[in-house]
Structure formats: structure tokens, C-alpha cells
Amino acid sequence: HQPRYSLFTLFNNVLLLGMGGRTVYLGESVGALPYFRDLGFKMPEHENPADWFMDVISGKVENAGEPSLKSGRLAQKWLEKRGEVTGQEAFNPDFLQAHMAHDDRQVLYSALNEKLNDLNVSNDSDNVTEDQFMEMLQSMNDSKFSEMSQPALCELNQRIGFEDGKVSREALVRYFLGMRGSFSHDALTESLVSELASSMGVSESSMSTTNSRGIVVDRSMFGKRARFCFQYPVLVHQNVIRWMRSWRHKAFSTFLVAGAAVIFGAQCQDKLEIENILCPLKINLSHLALGLMTGIACLPIFGADRPMFWRESASGVRVSAFFLARVTVSLFDVLAWCYLFTKIWIMAARAPCSYWLWLIAYRMTAVSAAGMGVLISVVVPEHSATLATSVSVIVMGGAISEPQAIGEGKDSIREVIAAFSPFTWSIGQNYLALIAEQVKERGVGVWEDWVNWYAFDTVEGYQRILHSLGGDYTVSAYICCSVFGLLALLTGYLGLRWSHRGKQA
């Protein structure tokens, strides 16, 4: 909600920002309304202009005179029109110098000139020599500068664009501006784009363009035509670095997973023989614990970083590249914790049968729960995501897929609903595989001869569901859990792609 217009006009000057934090208006508060009207936007009668400005900036107001003038073009229109706005004293050089600290180019020019002045370099020269630049770097951090190798300094000079031992101040500022966001714009990148364009048989102009600030933009890395294959490896590398920097958090999370494996494994001791009536229940609880931990652990993938995604998207990062890079790096955590949980749980539970028998089922649970966590981290507000994940996992694994519910659901809607839970397939596969292995080890009889007769309904319920697709029940379980995880990831991607589009490019 914006203040009423009479209060809005008490401000001498206002700055209105659009997508990506770009300026769409800067000037006297009383001049904002006539400016947007001159662009062709019509304000309804009795509308609060301050609220109407926000609607225009967010793209909710149609422009009848110029339908193509959407929220994304307001910043470009401002750059074209600001000198034509009448009655504005805000456009003289003194005002710009004093009030445009938000403008990156202005800030960098000022900082560069100040630094060069400290080094007794005259402002009359438009160029900076290599020696002056090296002296400037050394004055900012002598210890870091001394650690830089000669090849690194040579590559830095290439990226900045030094030719014949000098570079223009404009090129130096352009290089610094190009370091914003996930991808850099520099002279070396531009030359690589030219070589790549030649090798691909396309024109360089189709792969690069010049934006409103005079910066050459590589379309293979930025904008709507950006190529996924260029951005994805860079974003994966970036997320690997973020992962390594948070190693303390990862180590603590690993400790918690190991502790949970010990606790849940200990309460399964002597209860994993198929004669024990508690066997399916203990398997269910262990899968529920792993699923709950995995789902909650995946919530930070997008939950806390949505503003970062909106900023990156506004700068030209593809949604698919950003999404898959995050998921790829996070998948390592999911699988590592799954393998660790399984190993420690088997040792604590003194579980019969091989490690791989248990790992197959636990891996299905972990991947399904991870997909659920990714989906919730995208579509549910951060403050409610943990509760939403807990409820989802408990309902699916602790209610729908609970062994007694499976046994009592024969030929009813409950059995149909249970078939849509990935926990039914992973827990059922685990229990049936354990029965088959123990019967095989004993060498005589069939499962009815060994399983506690109170659990017959449960075994038959799992068999009906897992054999409903035909073929081997392990393959069926893998397929169903994989499909569930992929659908959750796809829905999460679409949620990230289409939600809050006003904040994206």
C-alpha cells in the first residue's frame, strides 16, 4: 500500500525502480504522473497515483497507445525520454552527481577517478596504463597482489582489454560492470564468442548485442536467447563453491543424520526377522525418518534464495539452468546422506541380509522425498515450508503407506490412494525383498510358512499394489518412485518459472 498522493508529493524527488532494480523514473515527485501519462498510460478516475505507479511498473496497466510498452521496457524508455521531460531540474549534471549513487556506472567512474587521483594520475587522460593499473591494485591490497601469479595478471589484462599497454577508462569501467551477477562480460569473453560463432557457422551479431549502457552482451550467456549448455556448467561450478563454503553446516547436518540412523536402528534390533509382527512397522518408521530428514534438508535449495533467483533471472540467467544446477549439486547431499544413513542404520539395527537390499529401498525413499522438498521449497512460503514438508511426509509415509492401512485396504479406495504414495512402493519393496531373501536363506517352504500370520494381510496388500504394473516388483517400485520424484521436480520447475513473473526478466 502506498501513501495518499498528497503525502507522496511532499517528497522533493523520487526514485522508482523496475525489474532488476533498474530506474524507470527519477525526478520531482509532481512530475511522475505527467511522465507516465505522456508515455500513454491512462490512470482511472479516483485512483491513487502512488498506487497506480506501482501497478504501471509491475506491468498490471495496459498501454493503449503502445501495447508493446510493458514493465520490462520502462527502464529503456526512461533512458530515452529523461532528457525530454520538461520542468525537471533533476537532470542537470550537479543533481545527477549528487543523487545518482544508485547508478553503477556513476559509482565506478567516481571511485576510479578518486583512486587514480590518489596515485597522481591526471584526469585529463582518458587512458590507464598497465603500470598505473598494477599500482592501483597493489595500493588496494598489497598482500593479495603479491600472491597473484604472472599468468593470472596477464589473463586479467586480457579480460580488461589492454592494448599496447593501455586501456581506456570507459573499458575499465565496462569490465567492472560486467562482473555483476553469475557471468562476466569482458574482452576475452567477447573474443571467445567471436571464435565460437565462426566455428558454429553463425554471425557474431546473432550471438552478441550491445545494451543501453554500451556493454557487449553475449547472447549465448544472457537473455531470452541464452543457451542452456553455456550457463549450466557455470552455475554448477558456482553452486559447488557455495556448497564448499557451507561445509560446517553440511558437517553438522551429516552428524544429525548419523545420530538419527543410530536411534532408529537401535529400536529395530531383533525386530527385523519376518516372524516378528513388528517387522513391517519398524521398516516403515525408518523410511519415514529418512524421508522426513531428506525433504526438510532440501528446503533451502530455493526457499531462502528466491530473491537471488529473481535478481539472477532479471540479469538474463535461464530458469532451467538455475534450477537444474541447484538440483544437481543438492542431489550429492541427498545420496551421500542416504548411503550414510543406510550403513549406520544397518550396523545399529544388526539388520539381516545385505547392505544393497536395504539401500535400494532407502534410495527410492530419499529421491522421492527430495523431489517433494524441492517442490515445497518453490511453491510454499519459506516460513511454512518446514511444516508443509513434515505434514506431507507424515501423511504419505505414516498414514497412507502404514502397514496396517495397507493390510486393511483390500479392494477399497484406500488401496488406490496408497498406490499414489512413493512410500508404499519403497517400503513395500523393502519388506517383500526381505521376506524373499530370508525364505531363500532358510531353504525350505514359502513365505506363508515363516511370516507371522497377523502380517498376512499386510504382505498380500503390498503384493497386490507392487504387482499391479506386472513384472518384477523391484522394477515397478523404481519406476513409480522415479516418476513421482521427476513429477515433483517438474512441478517445482514450473512453479519457479511461472510464479512471481513480475520479478523475473
Backbone hydrogen bonds, N-H to C=O, Kabsch-Sander energy under -0.5 kcal/mol:
donor,donor_aa,acceptor,acceptor_aa,energy
7,L,4,R,-1.2
8,F,4,R,-1.9
9,T,5,Y,-2.3
10,L,7,L,-1.2
11,F,8,F,-1.3
14,V,27,G,-3.2
16,L,25,Y,-2.8
18,G,22,R,-3.6
21,G,18,G,-1.7
22,R,19,M,-1.1
24,V,16,L,-2.9
25,Y,16,L,-1.3
27,G,14,V,-2.0
29,S,11,F,-0.6
29,S,12,N,-1.1
31,G,28,E,-1.3
32,A,29,S,-1.1
35,Y,31,G,-1.6
36,F,32,A,-2.2
37,R,33,L,-2.1
38,D,34,P,-2.3
39,L,35,Y,-1.1
40,G,37,R,-1.5
41,F,36,F,-1.8
43,M,41,F,-0.5
47,E,44,P,-1.5
52,W,48,N,-2.6
53,F,49,P,-2.6
54,M,50,A,-1.2
55,D,51,D,-1.8
56,V,52,W,-2.5
57,I,53,F,-2.6
58,S,54,M,-2.1
59,G,56,V,-1.1
60,K,55,D,-2.4
61,V,55,D,-0.8
62,E,60,K,-0.5
64,A,40,G,-0.5
64,A,62,E,-0.7
65,G,40,G,-0.6
69,L,66,E,-2.4
70,K,68,S,-1.7
73,R,70,K,-1.4
74,L,70,K,-0.5
74,L,71,S,-0.9
77,K,73,R,-2.5
78,W,74,L,-2.1
79,L,75,A,-1.8
80,E,76,Q,-1.5
81,K,77,K,-2.3
82,R,78,W,-2.2
84,E,81,K,-1.8
85,V,81,K,-0.9
85,V,82,R,-0.6
88,Q,85,V,-0.5
89,E,87,G,-0.6
91,F,88,Q,-0.6
92,N,89,E,-1.2
96,L,92,N,-2.1
97,Q,93,P,-2.6
98,A,94,D,-1.8
99,H,95,F,-2.9
100,M,96,L,-2.0
103,D,100,M,-1.5
104,D,102,H,-0.6
107,V,103,D,-2.3
108,L,104,D,-2.6
109,Y,105,R,-2.6
110,S,106,Q,-2.3
111,A,107,V,-2.6
112,L,108,L,-2.9
113,N,109,Y,-2.6
114,E,110,S,-2.3
115,K,111,A,-2.3
116,L,112,L,-2.6
117,N,113,N,-2.3
118,D,114,E,-1.8
119,L,115,K,-1.0
120,N,117,N,-1.8
121,V,116,L,-2.8
122,S,120,N,-0.5
125,S,122,S,-0.9
128,V,167,V,-3.2
130,E,165,G,-2.0
133,F,129,T,-2.3
134,M,130,E,-2.8
135,E,131,D,-2.3
136,M,132,Q,-2.0
137,L,133,F,-2.3
138,Q,134,M,-2.4
139,S,135,E,-2.0
140,M,136,M,-1.2
141,N,137,L,-1.8
145,F,141,N,-2.3
146,S,142,D,-2.1
147,E,143,S,-0.8
147,E,144,K,-0.5
148,M,144,K,-0.6
148,M,145,F,-1.0
153,L,149,S,-2.0
154,C,150,Q,-2.4
155,E,151,P,-2.3
156,L,152,A,-2.2
157,N,153,L,-2.2
158,Q,154,C,-2.0
159,R,155,E,-2.6
160,I,156,L,-2.2
161,G,157,N,-2.0
162,F,157,N,-2.2
163,E,166,K,-2.7
166,K,163,E,-1.2
167,V,128,V,-2.1
169,R,126,D,-2.9
172,L,168,S,-2.0
173,V,169,R,-2.5
174,R,170,E,-2.3
175,Y,171,A,-2.0
176,F,172,L,-2.0
177,L,173,V,-2.6
178,G,174,R,-1.9
179,M,176,F,-1.3
180,R,177,L,-1.4
185,H,178,G,-0.7
186,D,184,S,-0.5
187,A,159,R,-3.0
190,E,186,D,-2.1
191,S,187,A,-1.9
192,L,188,L,-2.1
193,V,189,T,-2.4
194,S,190,E,-1.9
195,E,191,S,-2.2
196,L,192,L,-2.8
197,A,193,V,-2.7
198,S,194,S,-2.1
199,S,195,E,-2.4
200,M,196,L,-1.9
201,G,197,A,-0.6
201,G,198,S,-0.8
202,V,197,A,-2.4
206,S,203,S,-0.8
207,M,203,S,-0.6
207,M,204,E,-1.1
208,S,204,E,-1.1
209,T,217,V,-2.0
211,N,209,T,-0.5
211,N,215,I,-2.2
214,G,211,N,-2.0
217,V,209,T,-3.5
218,D,216,V,-0.5
219,R,207,M,-3.0
219,R,217,V,-0.7
220,S,207,M,-0.9
221,M,218,D,-1.7
222,F,218,D,-1.7
226,A,223,G,-1.7
227,R,220,S,-2.0
230,F,227,R,-1.0
231,Q,227,R,-1.7
232,Y,228,F,-2.9
234,V,230,F,-0.7
235,L,231,Q,-2.5
236,V,232,Y,-2.5
237,H,233,P,-2.2
238,Q,234,V,-2.2
239,N,235,L,-2.4
240,V,236,V,-2.3
241,I,237,H,-1.9
242,R,238,Q,-2.0
243,W,239,N,-2.3
244,M,240,V,-2.4
245,R,241,I,-2.0
246,S,242,R,-1.0
246,S,243,W,-0.5
247,W,244,M,-1.1
250,K,246,S,-2.2
251,A,247,W,-2.6
252,F,248,R,-2.2
253,S,249,H,-2.3
254,T,250,K,-2.5
255,F,251,A,-2.0
256,L,252,F,-2.0
257,V,253,S,-2.3
258,A,254,T,-2.5
259,G,255,F,-2.3
260,A,256,L,-2.5
261,A,257,V,-2.2
262,V,258,A,-1.9
263,I,259,G,-2.2
264,F,260,A,-2.8
265,G,261,A,-2.0
266,A,262,V,-2.4
267,Q,263,I,-1.5
268,C,265,G,-1.4
269,Q,266,A,-1.2
270,D,349,A,-0.6
271,K,268,C,-2.2
276,N,273,E,-2.1
279,C,276,N,-1.5
282,K,278,L,-2.5
283,I,279,C,-2.0
284,N,280,P,-2.2
285,L,281,L,-2.3
286,S,282,K,-2.0
287,H,283,I,-2.1
288,L,284,N,-2.4
289,A,285,L,-2.2
290,L,286,S,-2.1
291,G,287,H,-2.8
292,L,288,L,-2.3
293,M,289,A,-2.3
294,T,290,L,-2.6
295,G,291,G,-2.5
296,I,292,L,-2.1
297,A,293,M,-2.3
298,C,294,T,-1.3
299,L,296,I,-1.3
301,I,298,C,-1.4
302,F,299,L,-0.8
303,G,299,L,-1.9
306,R,303,G,-0.5
309,F,305,D,-2.3
310,W,306,R,-2.6
311,R,307,P,-2.2
312,E,308,M,-2.8
313,S,309,F,-3.1
314,A,310,W,-2.2
315,S,311,R,-1.0
316,G,313,S,-1.6
317,V,312,E,-2.3
322,F,318,R,-2.3
323,F,319,V,-2.8
324,L,320,S,-2.5
325,A,321,A,-2.0
326,R,322,F,-1.8
327,V,323,F,-2.4
328,T,324,L,-2.6
329,V,325,A,-1.9
330,S,326,R,-2.2
331,L,327,V,-1.9
332,F,328,T,-0.7
332,F,329,V,-0.7
333,D,329,V,-0.8
334,V,330,S,-2.0
335,L,331,L,-2.5
336,A,332,F,-2.6
337,W,333,D,-2.8
338,C,334,V,-1.9
339,Y,335,L,-2.7
340,L,336,A,-2.3
341,F,337,W,-2.9
342,T,338,C,-2.4
343,K,339,Y,-2.1
344,I,340,L,-2.5
345,W,341,F,-2.7
346,I,342,T,-2.3
347,M,343,K,-1.8
348,A,344,I,-2.6
349,A,345,W,-2.7
350,R,346,I,-1.1
351,A,346,I,-1.7
358,W,354,S,-1.1
359,L,355,Y,-2.4
360,I,356,W,-2.2
361,A,357,L,-0.8
362,Y,358,W,-2.5
363,R,359,L,-2.8
364,M,360,I,-1.3
365,T,361,A,-2.0
366,A,362,Y,-2.6
367,V,363,R,-2.4
368,S,364,M,-2.1
369,A,365,T,-2.6
370,A,366,A,-2.3
371,G,367,V,-2.1
372,M,368,S,-1.9
373,G,369,A,-2.4
374,V,370,A,-2.5
375,L,371,G,-2.2
376,I,372,M,-2.4
377,S,373,G,-2.4
378,V,374,V,-1.0
378,V,375,L,-0.7
379,V,375,L,-2.2
380,V,376,I,-2.2
384,S,381,P,-1.7
385,A,381,P,-0.9
385,A,382,E,-0.7
386,T,382,E,-0.5
388,A,384,S,-2.3
389,T,385,A,-2.5
390,S,386,T,-2.4
391,V,387,L,-2.6
392,S,388,A,-2.2
393,V,389,T,-2.6
394,I,390,S,-2.5
395,V,391,V,-2.6
396,M,392,S,-2.4
397,G,393,V,-3.2
398,G,393,V,-0.6
398,G,394,I,-1.9
399,A,394,I,-0.6
399,A,395,V,-0.9
400,I,395,V,-2.9
401,S,396,M,-1.4
402,E,399,A,-0.6
405,A,402,E,-0.5
406,I,402,E,-2.0
407,G,403,P,-2.2
408,E,404,Q,-1.9
409,G,405,A,-0.6
409,G,406,I,-0.6
412,S,409,G,-1.6
415,E,409,G,-0.7
415,E,412,S,-0.7
416,V,412,S,-1.2
417,I,413,I,-2.6
418,A,414,R,-2.3
419,A,415,E,-1.3
420,F,417,I,-1.6
421,S,418,A,-1.6
424,T,421,S,-0.8
425,W,421,S,-0.9
426,S,422,P,-2.3
427,I,423,F,-2.7
428,G,424,T,-1.9
429,Q,425,W,-2.2
430,N,426,S,-2.0
431,Y,427,I,-2.6
432,L,428,G,-2.6
433,A,429,Q,-2.4
434,L,430,N,-2.0
435,I,431,Y,-2.1
436,A,432,L,-2.6
437,E,433,A,-2.3
438,Q,434,L,-2.4
439,V,435,I,-2.5
440,K,436,A,-1.9
441,E,437,E,-2.2
442,R,438,Q,-1.7
443,G,439,V,-1.3
449,D,446,V,-1.6
450,W,446,V,-0.5
450,W,447,W,-1.4
451,V,447,W,-2.8
452,N,274,I,-1.4
455,A,452,N,-2.4
456,F,453,W,-1.3
459,V,455,A,-2.5
460,E,456,F,-2.8
461,G,457,D,-2.2
462,Y,458,T,-2.4
463,Q,459,V,-2.4
464,R,460,E,-2.4
465,I,461,G,-1.8
466,L,462,Y,-2.9
467,H,463,Q,-2.1
468,S,465,I,-1.1
470,G,467,H,-1.1
476,S,472,D,-2.1
477,A,473,Y,-2.3
478,Y,474,T,-2.4
479,I,475,V,-2.6
480,C,476,S,-2.5
481,C,477,A,-2.5
482,S,478,Y,-2.4
483,V,479,I,-2.6
484,F,480,C,-2.3
485,G,481,C,-2.5
486,L,482,S,-2.7
487,L,483,V,-2.7
488,A,484,F,-2.3
489,L,485,G,-2.2
490,L,486,L,-2.9
491,T,487,L,-2.6
492,G,488,A,-2.3
493,Y,489,L,-2.6
494,L,490,L,-2.6
495,G,491,T,-2.4
496,L,492,G,-2.4
497,R,493,Y,-2.5
498,W,494,L,-2.6
499,S,495,G,-2.1
501,R,498,W,-0.7
503,K,500,H,-2.1
504,Q,501,R,-1.7
